[in-house]
Amino acid sequence: MRFDWMYWTVPTAIFFVTIALMIAGMLVWELVSPTIARRGFLQVPTTRGTRFFVGLLGTAYIHLAWIGLTDWNLWYALPISVVWVVIVMRWG
């Protein structure tokens, strides 16, 4: 029986390390300054962690839409995703 294992490329490793570091940073931030649920443009009470999760989901959808709808390089979607996460974290 042959198993095909996933080969880690540098961009993939950077992606997962970055996500892990952001989650660790959110943990430290929560321990230092506990969050209070608030309502923003998402129209539901959200905490910092909820807004971060929504931001990451939105980033995934932005990248999937970019791949599916354009022929442009995927790296061009990164600034859009960063802006999306900042907007959700600040005003979401």
N, CA, C and O of each residue as an XYZ file, in Angstrom:
368
protein
N       0.853     -1.174      0.000
C       0.000      0.000      0.000
C       0.901      1.240      0.000
O       1.863      1.317      0.764
N       0.585      2.192     -0.851
C       1.382      3.408     -0.991
C       0.627      4.592     -0.416
O      -0.550      4.797     -0.713
N       1.309      5.364      0.405
C       0.716      6.573      0.967
C       1.406      7.790      0.373
O       2.635      7.854      0.339
N       0.632      8.743     -0.088
C       1.177     10.002     -0.565
C       1.065     11.014      0.563
O      -0.035     11.415      0.943
N       2.198     11.420      1.090
C       2.225     12.358      2.200
C       2.274     13.774      1.669
O       2.759     14.028      0.567
N       1.771     14.675      2.460
C       1.804     16.081      2.076
C       3.229     16.597      2.196
O       3.887     16.393      3.217
N       3.694     17.255      1.173
C       5.013     17.865      1.207
C       4.855     19.322      1.586
O       4.097     20.058      0.954
N       5.568     19.737      2.613
C       5.477     21.099      3.092
C       6.365     22.001      2.255
O       7.574     21.793      2.150
N       5.744     22.995      1.670
C       6.514     24.003      0.964
C       6.757     25.160      1.921
O       6.102     25.255      2.960
N       7.667     26.018      1.591
C       7.967     27.161      2.462
C       6.739     28.062      2.654
O       6.458     28.441      3.791
N       5.988     28.425      1.588
C       4.804     29.263      1.822
C       3.755     28.583      2.715
O       3.095     29.254      3.508
N       3.600     27.266      2.592
C       2.641     26.554      3.437
C       3.084     26.592      4.894
O       2.274     26.846      5.785
N       4.348     26.343      5.136
C       4.870     26.377      6.497
C       4.746     27.773      7.093
O       4.374     27.920      8.257
N       5.055     28.799      6.304
C       4.929     30.180      6.777
C       3.483     30.484      7.138
O       3.215     31.125      8.154
N       2.551     30.026      6.309
C       1.128     30.253      6.561
C       0.715     29.657      7.910
O       0.118     30.349      8.736
N       1.028     28.379      8.137
C       0.593     27.729      9.368
C       1.317     28.274     10.598
O       0.712     28.382     11.665
N       2.584     28.616     10.470
C       3.306     29.218     11.593
C       2.711     30.587     11.920
O       2.567     30.935     13.092
N       2.369     31.358     10.902
C       1.768     32.679     11.117
C       0.426     32.556     11.830
O       0.155     33.308     12.766
N      -0.409     31.627     11.406
C      -1.706     31.421     12.074
C      -1.488     31.020     13.533
O      -2.165     31.535     14.424
N      -0.549     30.105     13.782
C      -0.270     29.671     15.153
C       0.222     30.841     16.007
O      -0.184     30.975     17.161
N       1.085     31.680     15.455
C       1.573     32.835     16.196
C       0.458     33.845     16.471
O       0.424     34.455     17.540
N      -0.451     34.022     15.513
C      -1.568     34.946     15.740
C      -2.492     34.416     16.829
O      -2.978     35.193     17.651
N      -2.742     33.118     16.850
C      -3.583     32.531     17.900
C      -2.895     32.670     19.261
O      -3.546     32.988     20.256
N      -1.585     32.435     19.304
C      -0.847     32.611     20.559
C      -0.899     34.069     21.006
O      -1.066     34.351     22.193
N      -0.758     34.990     20.066
C      -0.861     36.405     20.397
C      -2.241     36.768     20.931
O      -2.363     37.558     21.868
N      -3.276     36.190     20.333
C      -4.635     36.450     20.818
C      -4.810     35.911     22.242
O      -5.490     36.534     23.057
N      -4.197     34.753     22.548
C      -4.267     34.196     23.896
C      -3.613     35.137     24.900
O      -4.184     35.419     25.953
N      -2.430     35.619     24.578
C      -1.725     36.547     25.483
C      -2.546     37.818     25.657
O      -2.698     38.310     26.775
N      -3.074     38.350     24.565
C      -3.890     39.564     24.629
C      -5.107     39.349     25.525
O      -5.465     40.229     26.307
N      -5.744     38.182     25.413
C      -6.916     37.883     26.227
C      -6.545     37.762     27.708
O      -7.301     38.199     28.575
N      -5.395     37.178     27.994
C      -4.975     37.042     29.389
C      -4.609     38.391     29.998
O      -4.882     38.637     31.173
N      -4.003     39.251     29.216
C      -3.601     40.571     29.705
C      -4.805     41.502     29.819
O      -4.929     42.248     30.790
N      -5.686     41.455     28.829
C      -6.833     42.356     28.784
C      -8.072     41.580     28.336
O      -8.339     41.481     27.139
N      -8.839     41.021     29.300
C     -10.028     40.242     28.922
C     -10.997     41.066     28.073
O     -11.194     42.260     28.297
N     -11.582     40.399     27.109
C     -12.466     41.083     26.166
C     -13.891     41.189     26.699
O     -14.318     40.418     27.558
N     -14.598     42.156     26.166
C     -16.017     42.355     26.467
C     -16.762     42.250     25.146
O     -16.368     42.870     24.158
N     -17.825     41.477     25.124
C     -18.607     41.338     23.893
C     -19.206     42.689     23.516
O     -19.702     43.423     24.370
N     -19.153     43.004     22.229
C     -19.733     44.263     21.740
C     -20.337     44.031     20.370
O     -20.051     43.039     19.699
N     -21.173     44.965     19.975
C     -21.825     44.879     18.676
C     -21.166     45.860     17.722
O     -20.963     47.029     18.050
N     -20.843     45.371     16.556
C     -20.271     46.216     15.521
C     -21.092     46.085     14.264
O     -22.302     45.866     14.341
N     -20.468     46.212     13.102
C     -21.221     46.094     11.854
C     -21.673     44.664     11.575
O     -22.494     44.443     10.685
N     -21.148     43.684     12.324
C     -21.613     42.298     12.158
C     -22.999     42.087     12.769
O     -23.644     41.072     12.504
N     -23.453     43.022     13.573
C     -24.808     43.054     14.156
C     -25.097     41.925     15.140
O     -26.258     41.635     15.430
N     -24.062     41.298     15.645
C     -24.216     40.314     16.722
C     -23.135     40.613     17.757
O     -22.063     41.108     17.405
N     -23.402     40.321     19.018
C     -22.360     40.537     20.021
C     -21.169     39.613     19.741
O     -21.329     38.397     19.635
N     -19.986     40.196     19.624
C     -18.799     39.405     19.323
C     -17.669     39.774     20.279
O     -17.584     40.901     20.769
N     -16.815     38.803     20.527
C     -15.598     39.042     21.293
C     -14.444     39.158     20.308
O     -14.619     38.961     19.106
N     -13.270     39.479     20.826
C     -12.086     39.561     19.973
C     -11.843     38.252     19.234
O     -11.553     38.251     18.038
N     -11.961     37.144     19.949
C     -11.731     35.836     19.336
C     -12.725     35.535     18.231
O     -12.354     34.975     17.199
N     -13.983     35.898     18.433
C     -15.001     35.690     17.409
C     -14.701     36.518     16.174
O     -14.801     36.025     15.050
N     -14.335     37.771     16.378
C     -14.004     38.635     15.239
C     -12.769     38.134     14.506
O     -12.698     38.221     13.280
N     -11.794     37.612     15.244
C     -10.596     37.048     14.622
C     -10.961     35.842     13.762
O     -10.479     35.707     12.637
N     -11.808     34.973     14.291
C     -12.252     33.793     13.544
C     -13.012     34.198     12.286
O     -12.774     33.640     11.215
N     -13.915     35.152     12.401
C     -14.665     35.638     11.239
C     -13.710     36.254     10.219
O     -13.879     36.077      9.013
N     -12.711     36.974     10.713
C     -11.714     37.556      9.818
C     -10.939     36.482      9.058
O     -10.705     36.620      7.857
N     -10.540     35.410      9.750
C      -9.836     34.319      9.081
C     -10.725     33.604      8.070
O     -10.268     33.240      6.987
N     -11.992     33.402      8.423
C     -12.920     32.788      7.460
C     -13.073     33.660      6.226
O     -13.054     33.169      5.097
N     -13.226     34.965      6.454
C     -13.339     35.882      5.324
C     -12.099     35.854      4.453
O     -12.195     35.927      3.228
N     -10.935     35.749      5.078
C      -9.686     35.663      4.330
C      -9.665     34.416      3.459
O      -9.238     34.467      2.305
N     -10.123     33.302      4.005
C     -10.176     32.057      3.215
C     -11.102     32.235      2.016
O     -10.769     31.815      0.908
N     -12.252     32.850      2.229
C     -13.197     33.050      1.123
C     -12.659     34.035      0.086
O     -12.890     33.865     -1.111
N     -11.950     35.053      0.540
C     -11.337     35.999     -0.402
C     -10.342     35.270     -1.290
O     -10.321     35.471     -2.504
N      -9.518     34.424     -0.687
C      -8.524     33.696     -1.470
C      -9.172     32.680     -2.413
O      -8.735     32.523     -3.553
N     -10.209     31.993     -1.939
C     -10.902     31.039     -2.819
C     -11.569     31.757     -3.995
O     -11.518     31.284     -5.130
N     -12.191     32.894     -3.714
C     -12.808     33.666     -4.794
C     -11.742     34.171     -5.759
O     -11.956     34.176     -6.971
N     -10.613     34.590     -5.240
C      -9.527     35.076     -6.076
C      -9.051     33.972     -7.026
O      -8.849     34.203     -8.218
N      -8.878     32.773     -6.472
C      -8.436     31.642     -7.298
C      -9.489     31.297     -8.344
O      -9.156     31.023     -9.497
N     -10.759     31.310     -7.944
C     -11.827     30.894     -8.843
C     -12.233     31.915     -9.885
O     -12.714     31.550    -10.958
N     -12.042     33.194     -9.581
C     -12.578     34.230    -10.459
C     -11.534     35.023    -11.242
O     -11.881     35.747    -12.175
N     -10.265     34.894    -10.874
C      -9.233     35.657    -11.585
C      -8.091     34.743    -12.001
O      -7.950     33.624    -11.507
N      -7.293     35.244    -12.909
C      -6.071     34.547    -13.304
C      -4.841     35.238    -12.715
O      -3.709     34.879    -13.039
N      -5.062     36.213    -11.864
C      -3.960     36.975    -11.294
C      -3.247     36.160    -10.226
O      -3.774     35.175     -9.709
N      -2.046     36.593     -9.914
C      -1.242     35.947     -8.891
C      -1.962     36.019     -7.546
O      -2.540     37.049     -7.200
N      -1.926     34.932     -6.798
C      -2.626     34.858     -5.522
C      -2.064     35.827     -4.482
O      -2.778     36.229     -3.564
N      -0.795     36.203     -4.619
C      -0.189     37.129     -3.663
C      -0.871     38.489     -3.691
O      -0.784     39.232     -2.713
N      -1.547     38.839     -4.785
C      -2.255     40.117     -4.839
C      -3.482     40.136     -3.920
O      -3.975     41.209     -3.571
N      -3.969     38.977     -3.535
C      -5.122     38.909     -2.634
C      -4.723     39.138     -1.181
O      -5.576     39.434     -0.345
N      -3.445     39.004     -0.876
C      -3.000     39.146      0.511
C      -3.304     40.513      1.116
O      -3.822     40.558      2.232
N      -3.013     41.635      0.444
C      -3.358     42.933      1.058
C      -4.854     43.107      1.292
O      -5.266     43.711      2.283
N      -5.656     42.585      0.391
C      -7.118     42.664      0.570
C      -7.518     41.896      1.819
O      -8.351     42.358      2.598
N      -6.927     40.729      2.008
C      -7.235     39.908      3.180
C      -6.797     40.584      4.472
O      -7.518     40.544      5.469
N      -5.630     41.198      4.463
C      -5.141     41.886      5.659
C      -6.062     43.049      6.002
O      -6.399     43.252      7.169
N      -6.466     43.805      5.004
C      -7.402     44.915      5.237
C      -8.715     44.382      5.802
O      -9.280     44.981      6.717
N      -9.205     43.270      5.271
C     -10.450     42.667      5.760
C     -10.327     42.306      7.246
O     -11.218     42.627      8.033
N      -9.243     41.648      7.633
C      -9.070     41.246      9.031
C      -8.984     42.475      9.934
O      -9.567     42.487     11.018
N      -8.268     43.500      9.501
C      -8.162     44.725     10.302
C      -9.535     45.368     10.477
O      -9.875     45.798     11.580
N     -10.328     45.440      9.413
C     -11.658     46.037      9.500
C     -12.545     45.240     10.454
O     -13.229     45.821     11.297
N     -12.536     43.914     10.324
C     -13.381     43.092     11.204
C     -12.928     43.195     12.646
O     -13.758     43.286     13.551
N     -11.620     43.184     12.875
C     -11.141     43.265     14.256
C     -11.435     44.622     14.878
O     -11.700     44.704     16.078
N     -11.393     45.671     14.098
C     -11.599     47.017     14.651
C     -13.082     47.387     14.775
O     -13.526     47.858     15.822
N     -13.835     47.171     13.703
C     -15.220     47.652     13.664
C     -16.264     46.536     13.601
O     -17.462     46.821     13.598
N     -15.841     45.290     13.554
C     -16.785     44.182     13.425
C     -17.470     43.908     14.690
O     -18.301     43.003     14.759
